[in-house]
Amino acid sequence: MIVRSKSTTSAINNKRVHIDLVKREDIPEICKLMKETNYFLPAGLGSPGVCSAVCKDALKRNDVIIAVAKLDKSVVGYSIKVIHRSRYWKSFVFRYPFLGVKIFSGFLLRRFKKITKNKHESFKHSVEDLVEIVSTNRTWKDSSESIAKAEHTAVSNNARGRSIGLKLHLYTFKILRERGITRVDNTISFDNISSIRMNRKAGWSFSLTCDYLFGTIDLTNKSEIDID
């Protein structure tokens, strides 16, 4: 049984942005927006089949949360959080073996591109000018029932610059905390400058890895961010 949190509505440029958990009728628009932002997607998630399956999981499982932002009843943004990531994706591959092949193929393709041409390296040195870098023993591979991962957050091009991504993060943080999650992790490509700035406002602590900027936040620490 999925317990739905209260939706939230805010005014942006005299228009109302409504944020709520995903509904079945939102899935086609989410997959369309996901395809438009494919460059920053985790391996395989850009496949329409994978996108649809993950969205449907969010309707019936408690380990996937998808918040959706709507403007004039159209989807303009979403944020996907997965609880106990390693367990979820193992279950996903078991339940959808054909889609699992797509994810694995996408992962191999990403790794090959990273080896042959690391286009992010030139941006890595400028990251320290945008956020404070701290050391941590946490990693993206950490997975447990109290840890959630930010798989992907996207906002439509015509709706950017309005803090929609930030509001999506805050909305999911509140739901995650209600479900007993104490920590959320995120990864950001070095050249995704707009996302780095937005995530800084959301209260993440950042550390550098060879391939990405790693963000983490404690939902139990109210001083880090106001999520109420």
N, C-alpha and C positions, 0 to 999 in steps of 0.2 A: 504494500500500500504506500502510495506517494502522498506525503503531507505537503500541501502547497502553502507557501508563505504568502503573506500579503503582498500584493503588487504595489508598485510605486509609480507616481506620475510627477513630472516636473515640466516647467515651462521653458522652452528654448526658442528664442526669437518669435515669441507670441504663438508658438505652436506647442502642443502637448506631446511630450515623449513619455510613452507608457512602457514600463519594464515589468515583466512577469516571467514565470517559468514557461518553457516551451509547450506549445499545444500542437496537436497533430496537423492542423491546417497550416502551421508555420514551417513545416519541414521543407516543402519545395523552395520557398524563398531563402531559407537558411542555406540549403545546398547551392543555390544560385550565387548567393553572396560569398560562400566559401570558395567557389570556383573562381570568382573575381579576385580573391585574395590568396590564390594558390601559392604565391612565391614564398610566403612565410609559414606555410602549413607544415605540421609534422608529417613524416613520410607516410604516404598512403591515404591520409585523411581527406584529401581532395577528391577522391573517387566518389561519384554520386552514390554508389551502393554503400560504401563505408559511412558516408555522411548520414544517409537515411537510416542505417542500422543503429548508429550511435544515438541519433535523435529519438528513435523508437525506444531504445534502451532507457533514455531519460524519462520516458513516459511511464515505465513500469518497474524501474530499478532505483534503488536508493544510492547507488554508487556513481551515478552520473547526474550532474546538474547542468542544465543549459538555461541561461537567462537570455531573454530576447527583448530587444528594444524596438518599439514601433513608433513611427511618425506618420500621422494620417493613415493609420491602420496598415501601413506597409513596414516590413521588417527592414530596419536600417542598421542593426547590430546584434551581436550575440556573444556570449562568453561560455565556454565549455570547461567545466571542472570535473575531474575524475578522482574518486576516492580509492585508495589502495591500488595504485596504477598498475603494478605488475600483475596483481590478481585479476583485475578487470580485463586487461588485454589478453591474458592467457585464456580467460573464459570466453572472450570475444572470438578468438581464433578457433576455439573448440566448437562454439555455436555456429560460426560462419566460416568454415574452412576455406571456401573459395575467396572470400574477402580477405582472409588472412594472407593468402598468397599475394594479393594486391599490395597489402601493407608491407610485406617482406620485400617485394620487388621495388617498391618505392623507397624503402630504407636503403637497399643496395645502390639504387640510382643516386640517392643523395650522397652516400659515402663516396661513390666514384667521382661525382662532380667536385666534392670537397678535396679529394686527392689531386685531381687534375688541374683545378683552378680555384684557389681560395680567394674569392672576390671580397670577403669580409675583412681580410687582414689590414687593409688600409684604414678601416674605420676603428679598429680595436684600440689604437693609441689615443683616439679622441674621446673614448667613453669616460675616462677619468675626469674629463672636464664637465661632464653632464651629471654624474652621480658620485657619491662617496663610496669607495670600494673598501670592503671589510673582509677579513679572513673568517672562514667558517669550516667546520668539519661536515656540514651537510652537503649532500649531493643530489642530483636529479634522480639517481637510481634508488634512493631511499624510498621505501614503500611500506605502509602500514595502514591499519584501520583508522588512525588518527591523522593521517597525512593526505592532503588532496593536491593534485597537480593541475595547473592551468594549461590545458591542452591547446586552446586557441581562443583568441578574442579578436573580433573583427568589426569594423564599422564601415558602412558604405561611404564611398568617396564624397557624395553630395551631402553627407551628414557629419563630416569630420570637423574638428575645431570647436565642438560643442560639449566636450566632457562626457560624451555618451559612453566611451570605453571605461572611463573612471567610474561612472555610475553603475555600469554592469558589474565591475569588480566588487564594488561595495555591496551591491545587492546579493551577489553569490557568497561573499564573506559572511553576511548575516545568516543565510540559510545553512552554510557549512557549520558555523558555530552552533546553531540550533541542533545540528545532527551530531555534535560531539567532536567535530574536527578542530584540532588545536594548531595546525600548521598548514600553510599553502606554499607550494614552490612554483617557480616559473622559469622559463628560459626565453631569452630574447636575442635575436640576431644582432650583431654589432652594428649593422647598417640600418636597422629599423629605428631611426632616431626618434620619430614621433611616439613609438611605443615605449621607448626608454623614458622619455619625459613623462608620459602618462602614468607609467608604472611607478615612477618616483613619487608622484602625487598620491598614489594609492598606498604608500607606506612600506614598500618592499625594502629589504636590505640586500645589497648587491655584492657579489664577488665575481672575479674573472676566472674563466676556464679557457682552454685553448680554442674552443669552438664557439662559445656563446657567453652571454652575460647571464649569470645565475641569480635569481631573486628568491627570497624566502621571507615569510611574514608569520608572526605568532598571533593567532586570533585570540589568545588568552590575555594578551598584553593590550589593554585598552588605551595605554598612553601612545601606542604606535599609530593608531588610526581610529577615528570615530566611525563605527559601522552601524550605529543605531540611527 
